C-alpha cells in the first residue's frame, strides 16, 4: 500500500499529497501511483519539498519530454536551464511595473493553458516556489473538466466538434501591442486544436481553451472572441477554481489538458521566483485526436 495520503484541494478537482518526498520518485517507484492521481484529480500539491534543479528536471521528465522554447536559440552544447517565473534581474534588482518583462509576467494573469500555441503543447507544468513575496502572487487553477461537465448544452453546442486556433502573440497583445511584436511571441505558426480534449485513460472530457485562442471554426474573429469570453467566464466561476498561495518548497503540478491557470499580482518591488518546467504531451496523452489541419 502507498505510504502517502491525499487531501482534497477544491470541491471538484485537485489533491494535496502528503507523506511523500518527490526526490524519491522514479519511473518504477511511486510515480505510477502519482500519475494515476494526476489523471484522476488533474492537479497535485506537495508541500515542504527539497526539489533541487536536477531532481526538478527528473520529475518533469517522468511525465514526458521536457519543453524547451529556446532550443533554436541555444548554442551547441549549451545546456537546458530551468525557466523562471520571476521579476528579479540578474543583478538582484526587481523589474519596473511597466518594463516589458513585467508586462509579460502580467500576461500570465490571463487564464491560459501553457503552450497551446506550440506544435506540441504541454501536458503538465511542474512549478516549485523559490522566493515568495509578503502578499499576493498566488497561482490560481480552474478545472475545465468540471466546468465542461456542468456547462449548459446551449454553450457546449457552440464549440462541440469545432476547432480552436491559438496564437502566442494574441494573449500578449491583450496586455501590450509592443510586447506582442517581440520575436519570441511570433516564432510559431497558428495552431489548430479540437475544442474538447478527451482523456485517453478515463474518457473524461475537458474544454481545451486558453488566452491564446482567437478563432473558432465557423465563426469570424469578433463572434469567436465573444464565445471564447463566455466559455472562459463559465470555466473560471469560483466553484471550479483553486487559489494557491505559495510557500517556499511547495510543488504544484497540473494537467494542462484539463486545467487553466493564471498568476495574481504582488508588490512588484518585492522579489518573486518560481521555477517552472513543462513536459510535452505524447501520443499516449491523446494528442493525435486533438490535432486538426492548419
C-alpha positions as CSV (number, residue, x, y, z in Angstrom):
1,X,0.0,0.0,0.0
2,X,1.3,3.5,-0.8
3,X,2.6,5.4,2.3
4,X,1.2,8.7,1.2
5,X,-2.2,10.3,1.7
6,X,-4.3,12.8,-0.2
7,X,-6.4,15.8,0.9
8,X,-8.8,17.5,-1.4
9,X,-7.8,20.9,-2.7
10,X,-11.1,22.0,-4.1
11,X,-14.6,20.5,-4.3
12,X,-14.3,19.4,-8.0
13,X,-10.6,18.7,-8.6
14,X,-7.1,18.6,-7.1
15,X,-5.5,16.9,-4.1
16,X,-2.6,17.6,-1.7
17,X,-0.3,14.6,-1.4
18,X,1.3,14.1,2.0
19,X,3.9,11.7,3.3
20,X,6.0,11.6,0.1
21,X,9.3,13.1,-1.0
22,X,9.3,13.9,-4.7
23,X,13.1,13.4,-4.8
24,X,12.5,9.7,-4.2
25,X,10.3,9.1,-7.2
26,X,11.4,7.1,-10.2
27,X,9.6,5.5,-13.1
28,X,9.2,2.3,-11.1
29,X,8.9,3.7,-7.6
30,X,5.7,5.6,-6.7
31,X,5.5,7.5,-10.0
32,X,2.8,5.2,-11.4
33,X,0.6,6.0,-8.4
34,X,1.3,9.7,-8.8
35,X,0.5,9.6,-12.5
36,X,-2.8,7.8,-11.7
37,X,-3.6,10.7,-9.2
38,X,-2.8,13.2,-11.9
39,X,-5.2,11.6,-14.4
40,X,-8.0,11.4,-11.8
41,X,-7.6,14.7,-10.0
42,X,-5.9,17.0,-12.6
43,X,-3.9,19.0,-10.0
44,X,-1.5,17.8,-7.3
45,X,0.2,19.8,-4.5
46,X,3.2,18.6,-2.5
47,X,4.5,20.8,0.4
48,X,7.9,21.2,2.1
49,X,9.8,19.6,-0.8
50,X,13.6,19.9,-1.3
51,X,13.5,19.8,-5.0
52,X,16.9,20.7,-6.4
53,X,17.2,21.6,-10.1
54,X,18.4,18.2,-11.2
55,X,15.5,16.5,-9.3
56,X,13.0,19.0,-10.7
57,X,14.1,18.1,-14.3
58,X,14.0,14.4,-13.5
59,X,10.4,14.7,-12.1
60,X,9.1,16.6,-15.1
61,X,10.8,14.1,-17.5
62,X,8.8,11.3,-15.9
63,X,5.7,12.9,-17.4
64,X,7.1,13.4,-20.9
65,X,9.7,15.2,-23.0
66,X,10.9,18.5,-21.5
67,X,9.6,21.5,-23.3
68,X,12.4,23.9,-24.4
69,X,11.1,27.0,-26.2
70,X,14.7,28.3,-26.6
71,X,16.1,25.2,-28.2
72,X,16.6,27.1,-31.5
73,X,18.5,29.8,-29.8
74,X,20.9,27.7,-27.7
75,X,24.5,27.4,-28.8
76,X,25.8,23.9,-29.5
77,X,26.4,22.1,-26.2
78,X,24.7,24.8,-24.2
79,X,22.6,23.0,-21.5
80,X,18.8,23.4,-20.9
81,X,18.2,25.8,-18.0
82,X,15.0,25.7,-15.9
83,X,12.7,28.6,-16.8
84,X,12.0,31.1,-14.0
85,X,8.7,32.9,-13.5
86,X,10.4,35.9,-11.8
87,X,10.6,39.7,-11.6
88,X,14.3,39.5,-10.5
89,X,17.1,40.7,-12.7
90,X,20.5,39.1,-12.9
91,X,21.9,41.8,-10.6
92,X,19.2,41.1,-8.0
93,X,17.0,44.1,-8.5
94,X,13.4,43.8,-9.5
95,X,11.9,44.9,-12.8
96,X,9.7,48.0,-13.0
97,X,6.0,47.6,-13.3
98,X,5.8,48.8,-16.9
99,X,9.0,47.0,-18.0
100,X,8.3,44.6,-20.9
101,X,9.5,41.7,-18.8
102,X,7.0,42.7,-16.1
103,X,4.3,43.1,-18.7
104,X,5.0,39.6,-19.9
105,X,4.5,38.4,-16.3
106,X,1.2,40.3,-16.3
107,X,0.1,38.5,-19.4
108,X,0.3,35.4,-17.2
109,X,-2.5,36.9,-15.2
110,X,-4.8,35.9,-18.1
111,X,-6.4,32.5,-17.8
112,X,-4.5,30.1,-20.0
113,X,-3.1,26.7,-20.6
114,X,0.6,26.6,-21.4
115,X,1.9,26.1,-24.9
116,X,-1.3,25.7,-26.8
117,X,0.5,27.9,-29.4
118,X,3.2,25.3,-29.9
119,X,3.2,22.4,-32.4
120,X,3.4,20.1,-29.4
121,X,1.6,21.6,-26.4
122,X,2.3,21.0,-22.7
123,X,0.9,18.1,-20.7
124,X,2.0,19.3,-17.3
125,X,3.6,22.2,-15.6
126,X,5.7,21.3,-12.6
127,X,6.3,24.5,-10.5
128,X,8.2,25.0,-7.2
129,X,8.5,28.2,-5.2
130,X,12.0,29.6,-4.6
131,X,11.2,33.1,-3.4
132,X,7.7,34.4,-2.4
133,X,6.5,37.9,-1.7
134,X,4.9,39.1,1.5
135,X,1.5,39.1,-0.1
136,X,-0.2,38.3,-3.4
137,X,1.5,36.3,-6.1
138,X,-0.9,33.4,-5.9
139,X,-1.4,30.9,-8.7
140,X,-5.0,30.0,-9.5
141,X,-6.2,26.9,-11.2
142,X,-9.6,26.3,-12.9
143,X,-10.9,22.9,-13.9
144,X,-12.2,22.9,-17.5
145,X,-13.1,19.3,-17.0
146,X,-15.5,20.0,-14.1
147,X,-16.7,23.1,-15.9
148,X,-17.4,21.2,-19.2
149,X,-19.4,18.6,-17.3
150,X,-21.5,21.3,-15.6
151,X,-21.8,23.6,-18.7
152,X,-25.3,24.1,-20.2
153,X,-25.8,22.4,-23.5
154,X,-26.6,25.7,-25.3
155,X,-23.0,26.8,-24.6
156,X,-21.4,23.5,-25.3
157,X,-23.1,23.3,-28.7
158,X,-21.2,26.5,-29.8
159,X,-17.9,24.7,-29.8
160,X,-18.5,20.9,-29.7
161,X,-17.0,19.3,-32.8
162,X,-15.2,22.5,-33.8
163,X,-11.5,23.5,-33.7
164,X,-9.9,26.5,-32.0
165,X,-7.0,28.4,-33.3
166,X,-4.2,29.5,-30.9
167,X,-1.6,32.2,-31.3
168,X,1.1,33.3,-28.7
169,X,1.0,37.0,-29.7
170,X,-2.8,37.1,-29.3
171,X,-2.6,36.8,-25.5
172,X,0.4,39.3,-25.3
173,X,-1.5,41.8,-27.4
174,X,-4.2,42.0,-24.7
175,X,-1.5,43.4,-22.4
176,X,0.7,45.4,-24.7
177,X,0.9,45.8,-28.5
178,X,4.6,46.4,-28.1
179,X,5.0,43.2,-26.2
180,X,3.1,41.2,-28.9
181,X,5.6,42.3,-31.6
182,X,8.6,40.8,-29.9
183,X,10.1,37.9,-31.9
184,X,9.6,35.4,-29.0
185,X,5.9,35.7,-29.4
186,X,5.9,35.2,-33.2
187,X,8.2,32.2,-33.6
188,X,5.4,29.6,-34.3
189,X,2.6,29.4,-36.8
190,X,-1.0,29.4,-35.5
191,X,-2.1,26.1,-34.0
192,X,-5.4,24.4,-34.7
193,X,-6.8,22.1,-31.9
194,X,-10.0,20.4,-31.2
195,X,-12.1,22.3,-28.7
196,X,-12.6,19.4,-26.3
197,X,-9.8,17.1,-25.1
198,X,-10.9,13.6,-24.1
199,X,-8.6,11.9,-21.5
200,X,-7.5,8.6,-23.0
201,X,-7.1,7.0,-19.6
202,X,-10.6,7.7,-18.2
203,X,-12.6,9.1,-21.1
204,X,-13.4,12.3,-19.3
205,X,-13.7,15.4,-21.4
206,X,-12.3,18.9,-20.8
207,X,-12.6,22.2,-22.7
208,X,-9.3,23.0,-24.3
209,X,-9.1,26.8,-24.2
210,X,-6.6,29.5,-23.4
211,X,-6.0,33.2,-23.6
212,X,-4.0,32.3,-26.7
213,X,-7.2,31.2,-28.5
214,X,-8.5,33.7,-31.0
215,X,-10.7,31.9,-33.6
216,X,-13.3,29.2,-33.5
217,X,-14.1,27.2,-36.7
218,X,-17.3,28.5,-38.3
219,X,-17.2,32.0,-36.7
220,X,-15.4,35.2,-37.5
221,X,-12.9,36.7,-35.0
222,X,-15.4,39.0,-33.4
223,X,-18.0,36.3,-32.8
224,X,-15.3,33.9,-31.8
225,X,-14.0,36.2,-29.1
226,X,-17.5,36.7,-27.8
227,X,-18.0,33.0,-27.4
228,X,-14.5,32.4,-26.0
229,X,-15.1,35.1,-23.4
230,X,-18.4,33.4,-22.4
231,X,-16.7,30.0,-22.2
232,X,-13.8,31.4,-20.1
233,X,-16.2,33.1,-17.8
234,X,-18.1,29.9,-17.1
235,X,-14.9,27.8,-16.7
236,X,-13.5,30.2,-14.1
237,X,-16.5,30.5,-11.9
238,X,-15.5,30.3,-8.2
239,X,-16.8,26.7,-7.8
240,X,-14.2,25.5,-10.4
241,X,-11.2,27.4,-9.1
242,X,-8.5,26.7,-6.6
243,X,-6.2,29.5,-5.5
244,X,-2.8,28.6,-4.2
245,X,-0.8,30.9,-2.0
246,X,2.8,29.8,-2.3
247,X,5.2,28.8,0.5
248,X,8.9,28.1,-0.3
249,X,9.2,24.4,-1.0
250,X,5.7,24.0,-2.4
251,X,5.5,21.9,-5.6
252,X,2.3,22.3,-7.6
253,X,1.6,20.5,-10.9
254,X,-1.4,20.2,-13.1
255,X,-2.9,18.7,-16.2
256,X,-2.7,21.3,-19.0
257,X,-5.3,19.4,-21.0
258,X,-7.9,19.9,-18.3
259,X,-6.9,22.9,-16.1
260,X,-6.5,26.6,-16.8
261,X,-4.2,28.7,-14.6
262,X,-3.2,32.3,-14.0
263,X,-0.9,34.3,-11.7
264,X,-2.1,37.1,-9.5
265,X,-0.4,40.5,-8.7
266,X,2.0,41.1,-5.9
267,X,4.1,44.2,-4.9
268,X,6.5,44.5,-7.8
269,X,9.3,45.9,-5.7
270,X,9.3,42.5,-3.9
271,X,11.1,39.6,-5.5
272,X,9.1,36.5,-6.5
273,X,10.7,33.5,-8.2
274,X,9.1,30.2,-9.2
275,X,10.9,27.5,-11.1
276,X,8.7,26.1,-13.8
277,X,9.2,23.1,-16.1
278,X,6.6,22.0,-18.7
279,X,6.7,18.5,-20.1
280,X,5.1,18.0,-23.5
281,X,2.2,15.7,-24.5
282,X,2.8,12.5,-26.3
283,X,0.6,10.2,-28.4
284,X,-0.3,8.4,-25.2
285,X,-1.8,11.6,-23.9
286,X,-4.3,11.9,-26.8
287,X,-2.5,14.5,-28.9
288,X,-3.2,12.9,-32.3
289,X,-7.0,13.1,-31.7
290,X,-6.7,16.8,-31.0
291,X,-4.6,17.8,-34.0
292,X,-6.5,19.5,-36.8
293,X,-5.3,20.6,-40.3
294,X,-3.6,24.0,-40.4
